[in-house]
Amino acid sequence: MRFPHALAVLAIGAAMSGCKATGPSKAENTVVTEAKHEVTIGGKDVKNPIAYTPAAAKEGGEHFQHHCQICHGLDGQNTGVPFAAKMDPPVADLSSKDVQDYPDGQLKWIIENGIKPSGMPGWKGILDDEEMWNMVHYIRHLPAKGSLGEPAIYKEEAEEHEHMHGAAHEHHEHKETKPHTHKH
């Protein structure tokens, strides 16, 4: 009886050693991107009812700074957002061809409804239609990457971390202590 059990364990081990988690292939990415653009994201044929003006884009930028900069950075290109590339999927760079290829109606639909598995929230009931359409204008006319700096929250966090590190360093110079451990 031990032989079949050992054989099963060996077979499972061999099968699992050949399994690796890898990123999606180019073909898989193409299929998923096409599905997002054509099937899952609504608003493809909806036109922006607000004509583009610099004032409309500026107003959209103000709403963007308030609601979106925490993930997308001030410039919409993830500048200064420490976790943007670590998310799965990564936070979208709104200047990318993939994002800019969406028609205005789909961009507004994404702002309104979010993309659930990605972490992108929907803003329906928080922003009104005019605010969302103006945000689409801002996304279409993003500032140069890095030109607005990083969101203040991340500057403050870095300064606080640096201050804490400096205080800890001074503390360790004066007396020997046990290493700090985190308990959860």
N, C-alpha and C positions, 0 to 999 in steps of 0.2 A: 504494500500500500504506500510505502514511502517513496518508491520510485516514481509513480505517476505524479505525486505531489511535487517532488523535486523537479521533475520534467516540466510541469506546468509553471513553476516559479522561474525556471531557467528560460522557458519560452517567452514568458511575459517580460522578463528582464532584457532578453535579446531584442524583443520588439520595441521596448521603450528606449533602449539605447540608440536605436535608429531614428527615433522621433525627435525632432528639434522644432522649437518654436522660432519661426523666422518671420520677417516682415512680409507683407503681401508683395506678390510679383507685379511687374509693370502691367500685365494683362488684367490682374485682379483690381489694381488701382483704376485702370481705365473703365472697367465694368462698373465699379462702385461710383466713380465720378459721373459717368453717364446716367446711372440710375438716379443719383441725387438730382442732377440737372433736369432730367426728363420725367421722372416718375414721382419721387417722394416729396419734393419741394414744390408747393403750389405757387400760384401767382405768375406763371410764365408769361401769360399774355396780358397781364395787367400793366397799364402805362402809369407812370408817375403823373398825377394830376397837378403837381406844383412845378411850374416852370423853374428851370435853374436860374438862380441869381447868386452872386457872391454872398448876399445877405442870407439867403435860404441855406446855403452851405455852411455859413458861419453859425447860424442857429442850430443846424444839425450837428455841427462840431461841438457846440456847447452841451447839447444833450449827450453826445458821444462821450465827452470828457466826464460827465457826471455818472453815466451808467456803464460804459464799456471799457474805459481805460484801465481798470483793475486787471483785466485779462489781455486786452489788445494793445495796451500802451497808449500814450497820448496821440501818437501818430498813426495808430491802426496797424502798425507793423511789428508789434510786440517789443518795442524798444524798452529795455529796463525791466521787463516782466520776467522774474527769475524762474518761473515754472512753466512758461509758455511752451517750450520745446519738450518738457518732461511729461506733459499731459498725453493721454492716449485716447483719441488722436490728439496731436499737438494743436495748440490754439492757432487758428487760421491767421495768416498774414493777409490782411485785407487788401493789400496791393498786389497780391499774387494773381496770375492769369486765371487760375481756377475760380477765384472769388469774382474778379472783374468780368469774367465771362457770363455770370448770372445776369439775366435781364433785371431791370429795376424792380419789377413786381416780385421776383423771387427773393431779392435782397430784403425787400420790405416784409415778405412773408417770413423769412428767417428771423428778422428782428422781432416780429410780432409773435411768432410761435416757437422759436428756438429750434434746436436740433437735439432732441432728447439724449441719444446715446453719447453725444460729444461733450456735454456739460454746458453747451450754449443755452442760456435761459430764454424764454419768451417774455416779451415786455408788454403783451396785451393787457389792458386794464391799468397799466402804469404810465405808458406813453400813449398819446392820442395819434390818430392817423397822420396828421400834419407833421408832428414831431418825427415820426418814423420816416416819412417821405423825405424830410429835410436831412435826416441822418443818411439816407441813401445818397443824397447829393454830396454830403461830406465824404462818404466812402468813395465816391467817384472822383473826388478831388482831394485826396489825402496829401498832407504836407510831406516833404522829403524825410526819409527815414532818419531818425535821430534828431531832427531839427527842433523838436519840442522838449527834448530831454526825456527823463524817466518820470513815471508817476511819483508824486511826493511821498506817498505811503511807502514806497520801496527805498527812497532816499532816507526817510526817517528810520526805517527798519535797519538799514545798513549802519547809520550813525549810532543807533541804540546798540546794535550788536558790537560795533567797534568800541563804544564806551564800556559795555559790559566786559569785553575782552581785555581792555586796558585795566579796568578795576580788578579783574581776576588776576592779571599778570602782576600788578602791584601787590595784591594780597599774597600771592605765592612767593614773592621776593622776601616778605617780612617773616613768614613762619611756615613751617612744614605742615601741610594738611593732607587729609585723605582725598583721593580723587573724587570729584563730584559725579554722582550717578543719577540718572533719571529714573523715577518710579512712576509707572502708569497703572 
